[in-house]
Every structure is written in structure tokens, then in C-alpha cells.
């Protein structure tokens, strides 16, 4: 029985037919040294990496992290007739294992894609979505939420489209946001409404002096093929701060 996270990862990799850590890293599209450090125990991996490894190696992410395969975060489709109608915050709820369900919103988080249907800004809860646009639920146990230092009721997730944030975020990844964070402080990755009514995921950083009359923000992509922009804070609408992603 594998006792450490690295040992479980190595066993899962071999069982999946990858003869070396290098071949696994290449298939995962990640740095060989980063993967090697996770497998040899030099560095531990977190829930995000465990979900990525579990999907590639066909093993439960929960097992990779804890050695226990009896529980596993998963998502399930939501039938629209089962979802309360009308605008407002989609209410998450606890499951029997202390976890909570997180809504996946039917928006496209990508360069100029999707739209912002049935969205309202709320000072108390960040962003509220009409419940009829919730297309799925992601179930996460309490230990994952604690790792992310956030409560489920403040999380929403979106399917990402486009390569503007590659290699950090790839086309098809599910991006999880903390919708309470509406200003780019500290600097980092945020989702925001674009000028076409869509949703984009970008790296934001305040670049003006605090004493300046107008707050200026640098809007940048991790993909060097996209140019940076400098916009006033009053020109952008931040939907939430990036927490993690699930890679596909």
C-alpha cells in the first residue's frame, strides 16, 4: 500500500501505462521537473493538481491526496425543472459528508465569447446569477473548500474558451472564481466582463499611484501573443478572483 502522495501518484502513473515520469509530464502538458517533484515527494501537490492527475490516470483525486478512495469530488447535471426559477443567488447546500455544491454557470469564460445573461451585481454576495442558467453542480467536500480558503456559496465556475491565458489556463478548463473579490487587489487572475458583453479571464494589476485621481489597471494575458491593455478601474467590471481550475 502506497503511504505517501508521491508513491500513490507514481503507482497511478504506471497503472495508466506511462512508463516514465517524463512521458506523463508531456501528456499532461506540464513541466517535467514540476511533475517529477510531485512524484518523488520533493513537493506535495494540491487539490487542483490531484484533479488533473486523477483525470489523466483514471484514479480518484481524493485517493491521490489522502489514500482514501471512499469519497471523491464529482459533478452532476442539473435538470432545469429541478432548479428554482427567477433571479437571485443560486443556493449551494451541504452534502452528507460536509461538502457543498457549487453551480456551474452557462457562460463562456474566454476571449470575447459567451455573454452575461441574467447576471446581477450584489454588494453582499458579489455576483448573483439567475438560477435557470445553472447547468451543472460541482460537489466538493469540506477539506477542498478549506484548502481554497473560501465558502461554497461564494464560488461560481465557468467553462473557459480560448488561449489568451495559456499555459496557465487552457481552452476547455473549468475556472473557479470567488465572486466576492471585485477589485484587483492583490494583483492576480480575475474574470471580467469584456467590451462585447462576454466574459474574459485576465491577469490584473493596479499600476497607478494611490494618490492619482484615476486608478489605472494593467490587463494582461499569459499568452505573449496577446497585447496588454491599460484601463481605468471604472472601465472594467470584475466578476471574481480566480481560485483554481480543473483541466480537461
Secondary structure, 3 states (H helix, E strand, C coil): CCCCHHHHHHHHHHHCCCCCHHHHHHHHCCCHHHHHHHHCCCCCCCHHHHHHHHHHHCCCHHHHHHCCCCCCCEEEECCHHHCCCCCCCCCCCECCCCCEEEEEEEEEEECCCCCCCCEEEECCCEEEECHHHEEEEEEECHHHHHHHCCCHHHEEEEEEECCCCCCCCCCCCEEEEECCCCCCCCCEEEEEECCCCCEEEEEEEECCCCCCCCCEEEEECCCCCCCCEEEEHHHCEEEEEEEEEECC
